Amino acid sequence: MVAAGRIDLWRDWAKQPKETRRLVGRFLRVRPNEIGSHRRFRDMAQTLRSDPDSSYELPADVPDSEVRSVVARHGQHPLDLAARLMEEAEKKYLEGRRPLPGAGPGRWGFGWRRESVVELPVTVKDAVIDPIVLNTTPAVEDVTVTRDALEGLVKEISRNTGKPPWRLGVLAKLFDGLRSDEDVPVRKLLLKAGGIRLLNAPTGVGKSVLIGLLAIHLARAGVPVGIVAGRVDGATKTTEEINEDLEALGVALRCATLVSPRRLAEKAAQAADDGQWNRFDTFGYGCSLAASVVDGPQPVPKDEPCTILRSLVEPVDHKRRPALRHACPHLGVCDRHRGLRAGAAADIVVTNHHNLMHGTIPVPVLIDGTVLNRVSVQEFLLRKCAVLLIDEVDHMQSGMFDAGARQLMLAASGTAIDLPLVHLDAERIRLLPAEDRDVVPPLTRTRFLADQFLNYVLEGEMWLKDARPQANGKRRLADERGDSGWHLPGSRDALVLKHLFGIDDARAEPAPETVYEQFNALFPDSRGAQAPLLPEWLRGIADQLTLAVSNDSAQDQIREIRHRLHGLVAEQVEHEDDRREVVNVLLVRTWLGALHQALTRLTYAVAAPGAEMPAARVLAEQLGTVAQHQAIPYGPLGYLLFGFRVDRVDDPQPGGTLSVQALGGDPHTTIAQLGGTVALAAAGVERVVLGLSATVYFPGAAREHVRADITYSMTDADRGAFTTLAGEAQDEHSQTTIRIGGLSESGKTPAIRDLGARLWDQHLDAHLCYLAANDKDRELCMLVGNSYRHAALLAAGIVSRCADPGWVAVVVPRSGPPPLTVLPEKVVTLTIDELESLPRKHKNVKVCIAPLSLVARGLNILVPDDQRSALASVWVCVRPPTGITESAELFASVNAYALGSDEASVDPVGMWTMQRTRAFRRLFHILTSDPRFSRLSRELKAEAVAGMLVDMIQLAGRARRGGTSVELYLVDGAFHDPKHGTDIPGLLRYYIASLSPSQRRGLERVYGTTLTSWLDFAGIDKEI
């Protein structure tokens, strides 16, 4: 439990001496992620039996599978021994984190095959790369900030600038509405170190203002502060505003933005396009290596070879070690990294969500006298800042489920692609035998499984979707897009359970435990040591599945195995088509389960510090959390989840690729323990962390609900500020409501286009005329779909009916091909980064259309020279997807259900074990459920609608800036049709019924009139 970073489950943890807590933090900082896996920890503990030098041994009379404890034989006080062992471990840890040597005079290559060559002059001989200096700020136990102090700060800024103190009104409204967790009015904020403190308040009441003033107040008191905004643009704007205030105050304090160097070129180009030359000066830089390139392509902006230079002169003993990576000799003075140096020297540091959780510092950092390489941004900020203020903290948690998913290409056929596994195999020659022996078994196993599975799919021997083939032979994928979508091993288990175990796929409850155990025993990767005895016919299936992935015969036997499986299941599955599907699902699950297992072992093998191989680094980095150290590396499942995808290609010849996506970490616990366990592991001290959002409390929302008590909340009490309305459009021929949700993708194309046209005729035209007459400054509405293509189709429908195509703006991708829908030239197209400037740059636009996921958070589309939102209404035109079997959604659901509402316990190990059991049950429940939303169990429907409500509330919040009111229209007929149990009123009833009385009271306390608006729309009694 300690190795997994779940010390928060122990009720007496806070009572332990500081020295003990620091020791645990030191351990979590240096222990490899894999030790945090329950299975790996157990396996490693069992190796003690054969290690004569170990300080522990296993009981001699207990079988390995039953061992629950070890016997100490060191004769020392346990914590004294732990401290000494930690000193040894830290030495090894620091050896693996030494800075790269600087490249000297001569020729150096970079790129996959070192195809680019730079020739460095003699002047760089013995060049020293100066590290960034960062000293850990001492712990601050608690912070108290009064309302009077913040109001005094606003008045002081106003006096010095001569501008009206408009923030006084914002603070007054916020503090007048804030209540403590004891429902007492708030006059001061008391923030304690450890865990996280939460402030929930509606959009538009001044949370961003509060964050800026808190940071300035604390910085003036000598407390370094970190601010975490949602996006890079938001972080940049916050920095600029704070620096203006600091200048007005006449204090020698500075605020700096910490931006990933990989985003600088993009942001500099964007600033130049917008004429924001101060920002351009902040982000712009040049690469000094460009002038030294003598062969091959120039360094590519964002991918400069700062730390990947390799000598073109091979060492004499080239079979022993590869050419080590070297750093650019200009690394310590390069403008690309000046923002990092500014951040280390600043009093207030601002960054964005993704950079905090996943970013690294590519420059050596001198931390408390020790120079380290590859310091994470998380460690950088937690060491630098005694207080961390996080805006939209629930969105950061939600994003961790997506951002933790990295993609890696495993196999390719019929196309020339650089594959990391191929490079890894070639680089093995540089390993010592003692290192190579650990890599060979998982590498050869992974390559065999990946290559052969791709061959089988491309040849039609297996398929990932329900293609319902009528005969053997090559099969196109079901949706004809040429790709399979992400597929988790087990995502079609319901089919097998239905036909082999008689479990109805329409049931609301999970399958019985005995069925769960027998089902797992069929597959080699999930068959445990205590697997149940199977009936003879099931044993036959299990034997064939084991044979399918063994490769012991060195022959391709898939057709023979499939034929034998057909015979084994014939009695249970009568119809040939069903039998073909069941056998395919069994084989696909077996193959991908084995590939999952092999990949996990391979990633552990190549992540060892001694394995200095470029391809190993790529593999580890792309498989996410294995490479990036985490205090809490796994959720209750205790391992990474893998999803697989096949993409077909037809040029230059038929073929395809197989990719994998890995998901790991524990976003829920990481956020809840950011100032506690996470800070201890990163900085050796606990930190004060305050998270703010309009939806931080939303029980049932698997991705967004933060698992910590709300410290302060403001009830949404503005009557009429939020109104939910039906906005469905009628088909002019059938006079029925146009429905999009539930249609196939091909069927959605004409339906969405028609919806746009009918929506203009029946609603938007009159709505905009009303706004023009009554609220001219806010004559703008936002329409949302689920993708860029949906946005373009809606625009096409609207411009076919409106008088001026220039009234319509469509958000398009930053890069890549635009949507295929052709729009008139007058239609305004812009990227998400340009959307906030829409009212200023395109004053004639009345309708803005975008994907929901891009605009639900963090955007401030304001009336020019005003603090009010320019949006008057929001129209949800396509029901948001509820793909519970999508990898990130499934991961969030399993994690949330397993953690439940558990609190610290006197039996933390028992609690941790219970969470792991719940995680496996939830995973099995989801994987064995019919993925169609209408067929999901009530609890899964309730979870899906909770996440949908969070998106809707946040989306409507884009129109509530400055205290303005908003009307949210639900357009898609799927929101209103009760036929399949997917209508919003019915789903809301499911959701409300799933809550406990205390959760219902909490919702009413936090969301007030917003909740009332939803209940009124659904016809549900307000007294919930």
Protein Blocks (a to p, Z undefined) as FASTA:
>chain_A
ZZnopammpmklmmpcfklmmmmmmmmmmpcfklmpmklmmmmmmmmmmmmkbcbdcdfk
bcfklpcbdcdfklpafklmmmmmmmmmmmmmmmmmgccddddeddddedjkopaccddd
fklgoiacdddddddddddfbacddfklmmmmmmmmmmmnopacfklmmmmmmmmmpccf
kopacfbdcddeehjadddddehilpmmmmmmmmmmmmmnopacddddfblmlmmmmmmm
mmmmmmmnopacdddddddfklmmmmmmmmmmnopaklmmmmgccdfklmmpcgdjddde
hiacfllcccfbdcfklmlpccdddddfklmmgfklmmmmmmmmpmbdcddfklmmmpcc
fbdcdeehiacehiafklmmmmmpmbdcdehkllmmmmmmmmmpccddfbdehiacddfk
lmmmmmmmmpcfklmmmmmmmmmmmmmmmmmmmmmmmnopacfbdnkpabecddddfkln
opabjadehilmmmmmmmmnopafkbfbdcdfklmmmmmmmpmklmcfklccddfklmmm
mmmmmmmmnomnopafklmmmmmmmmmmmmmmmblklmmmmmmmmmmmmmmmmmmmmmmm
mmmmmmpfklccfklmmmmmmnommmmccfblbcfkopacddddddddfbfbdcdddddd
ddedjfklmmmmmmmmmmmmmnopacddddddfklpcghiamlmccbddfbdcddfbghk
accddfbdcdfklopacdfehpafklmmmmmmmmmmmmmmmmmmmmmmmmmmmommlgcc
ddddfbfklmmmmmmmmmmmmmblklpccdddfbdcddfbdcdfklccddfklmmmmmmm
mmmbmbdcddfklmmgopacddehiabdfbfbdcdfbdcdddfkbmklmmmmmmmmmnmm
adcdfblmlmmmmmmmmmmmmmmmmmmpcfbfklpcfklmmmmmmmmmmmmmmmmmmmmg
ghiacddddfblklmmmknopafklmmmmmmmmpcfklmmmmmmmnmmmmmmmmmmnopa
fbZZ
